[in-house]
Amino acid sequence: MNVRSQTMRMVLNAMNRVEQDWQRSGKPKDEMIDPEAPVVVQCGDFGYHIASIGGDGDIDGFVIMLKPEPVCEWRGMDCIKL
């Protein structure tokens, strides 16, 4: 699989769409992504909360540092909270 890496702009656009949906949509709030909820990053079969974000000139990119302990595990298409 050759998937293109996401840029900071792509991530920001997705987050902005979530915020706009939250503010303008007529959908029930429990069917939407809560923009106030912590972000979970999937790495392999596990999900981690973000500890910090910033930039790094050595790799020319936006860096997301994850907390060391996973908060969930993916089994197939199911996410199980740990």
N, C-alpha and C positions, 0 to 999 in steps of 0.2 A: 504494500500500500504506500503510495507516495502522496501524502497529505501536506499541503502548504502550511507552514507555521503561521500562527495568528500574530498580527502586529498589534501594537498598543492601540492604534486607531480602531482596529476591528473590535477589540475587547471593549473599548470605550463606547463605540456605537451600539453594541449589544446591551451594555449596561444602561445607556440612555433610553433605548427602546423599552426596557423593563420599567424604568421610572415613568416614561410617558404612558405606558399601558396602565400603570398603577393609578395615575392621576386622571386619565381620560376615559378609560374603558368602562363599559357598563357591566362587565363580567363580575361575578362574585369574587371578592378578595381572596377567598380560600382556594380558588382555582388559578391563582396567579403567583408569580415569584415575588416575594416580599423584598423590596429594595433595602429594608433595614436589617434583614437577616445576614448572619455571617456568610462569607463566601467560602465554598468548599471546592478545592482543587483536586481532581482525580489524578492519581499517579499509580499506574498499574491497576490493581484491584481495590485500592484503598483511597479514601478521601481525607484530606487534611484541611484545617483552617489556615488562613493566612496569618503569619506573625508580623510581617512588615513588607513594604514595597519601596522600590527606589530604582536608581539607575546605576549602571556600571559602564564606564568608558572603555574598559579593557575588552568587553565583549560587545560593545556598541548596542546595548539593549536595556529594556525595562526588566527589572529583576523582582520576582516574587519569592519571598522567603516563607517557607511553610513551618508550622509548629511541628514538633517531633512526633507527637502521638496521633495516630489516625482517629477520625471521628465516625467513620462508616466504612463498610466493605461492600463492593459490588459482587453479586453472585448472579451471573447471567445478566438479566435486565433489572434485577431487584437490588435496591440499595438498603442495606441493613445497618441501622444505627448501632454503634458500639458503646 
